[in-house]
Amino acid sequence: MHIGCPKEIKPQEFRVGMTPNAAHEAILAGHTVTIETNAGAGAGFTDEDYIAVGAKIVGTAKEVFDTADMIVKVKEPQAGERKMLREGQLLFTYLHLAPDPEQTKDLLASGCTAIAYETVTDDRGGLPLLAPMSEVAGRLAPQVGSWTLQKANGGRGVLMGGVPGVGPAKVVVIGGGVVGTHAAKIAAGMGADVTVLDRSLPRLRYLDDVFGGTFKTSYASAGNTIELARQADMIIGAVLIPGAAAPKLIKRDQLSELKPGAVLVDVAIDQGGCFETSRATTHQDPIYDVDGIMHYCVANMPGAVARTSTIALGNATMPFMMALANKGWKQACADDKHLLNGLNVHAGQLTYYAVGEALGIDVLSPQLAIK
Ligand SMILES: NC(=O)c1ccc[n+]([C@@H]2O[C@H](COP(=O)([O-])OP(=O)(O)OC[C@H]3O[C@@H](n4cnc5c(N)ncnc54)[C@H](O)[C@@H]3O)[C@@H](O)[C@H]2O)c1
């Protein structure tokens, strides 16, 4: 198969769909790989890194789209990219179609087959191509939160680990899923006193069994949440109710109960945020102050560490990309129901029920699409 990887053009996107390692893997299996010049630059990969493993570098995205059987990307195709997709071409990337009727219309019109990273599943009910970005955002949260805690940035002026004779920062993590667990591990590793709140007792049991000596757990009742929040130097919001907006767990009028200069890191901002006073910010201007409480609410946190994020995403997408290239998409999806769950669009029809429901468009069963 001829696999193509264009440079990402969405503003502030520095990741790239294929690492040199992924290109190498595909070439070893007998496939051809074409990469747009400078596609990997934002993640620290040069054209020479790709050439060294046998990939071909071309000057424009058009040359990639014109020649490739499968396009591998990171972000949803932008309007100009969608015009270059053609009938029968395979697109493998994040799509997030439900809130995006324009993109959906263009993908249907193109006649391409599109497999969305975010709806590929695994045997444990997880989303294996979203998990690496949650791991990155979770591990980044205490790092950016500790910077915000510094006095010059508006924070309380508290050091995460304290020093001999001075206690550590108190960190509360609300939501103990992928983001929350990684945030708690890193905050504890920095020496902070960490408590994780969740509403799922099985999850709290798991966290206690595995991390009992590293951080504490607490049930996320409204009472426990505000009591722990009052004592906290940093609160990390990491809740998710799948398919729903994040619940507002700290209200505006409760900010006055928090310590002055406390820091709220709202990782759940991409689902609307779990603090009432959260609004999405950017890496250029990441923090703001409401009533003396500092907020960090960057909606695409993994972009700050584009190299780590690219490699983490590449590790997760590579086996699926290889199955698609080796077997063709129909056979690969027939052999793997989790990859079939990623099928969103085929030959002018939607093949993902939740997207069809959200946009009021009829859906072709994915099982029929692969027949
Ligand atoms: N800002 C970013 O750059 C970025 C990056 C990655 C993920 N995210 C977001 O982070 C959030 C968390 O993602 P995840 O992968 O950890 O999800 P997850 O499903 O692994 O974990 C969510 C956890 O929240 C818990 N929860 C639900 N409602 C709760 C409540 N009311 N109180 C306490 N806990 C509650 C669930 O039991 C679950 O354990 C999502 O909104 C995700 O989109 C943001």
The ligand as an ORCA input file, in Angstrom:
! r2SCAN-3c Opt
* xyz 0 1
  N      -7.121     19.284     28.028
  C      -6.539     18.330     27.334
  O      -5.607     18.571     26.581
  C      -6.994     16.916     27.492
  C      -6.200     15.847     27.016
  C      -6.634     14.528     27.242
  C      -7.855     14.302     27.903
  N      -8.617     15.380     28.317
  C      -9.894     15.213     29.035
  O      -9.664     14.799     30.372
  C     -10.867     14.225     30.880
  C     -10.561     12.920     31.580
  O     -10.163     11.948     30.609
  P      -9.765     10.446     31.018
  O      -9.150      9.841     29.817
  O      -9.020     10.429     32.286
  O     -11.218      9.800     31.257
  P     -11.510      8.468     32.079
  O     -12.824      7.973     31.604
  O     -10.331      7.545     32.061
  O     -11.648      8.976     33.606
  C     -12.693      9.796     34.052
  C     -12.950      9.484     35.523
  O     -13.874     10.465     36.021
  C     -14.671      9.825     36.978
  N     -15.845     10.654     37.254
  C     -16.952     10.858     36.503
  N     -17.775     11.730     37.106
  C     -17.182     12.090     38.269
  C     -17.535     12.966     39.336
  N     -18.697     13.635     39.328
  N     -16.674     13.116     40.365
  C     -15.509     12.421     40.389
  N     -15.125     11.570     39.416
  C     -15.949     11.408     38.372
  C     -14.964      8.468     36.346
  O     -15.412      7.514     37.317
  C     -13.603      8.117     35.757
  O     -12.813      7.344     36.663
  C     -11.794     14.073     29.653
  O     -12.695     15.164     29.632
  C     -10.827     14.177     28.494
  O     -11.471     14.606     27.310
  C      -8.198     16.651     28.108
*
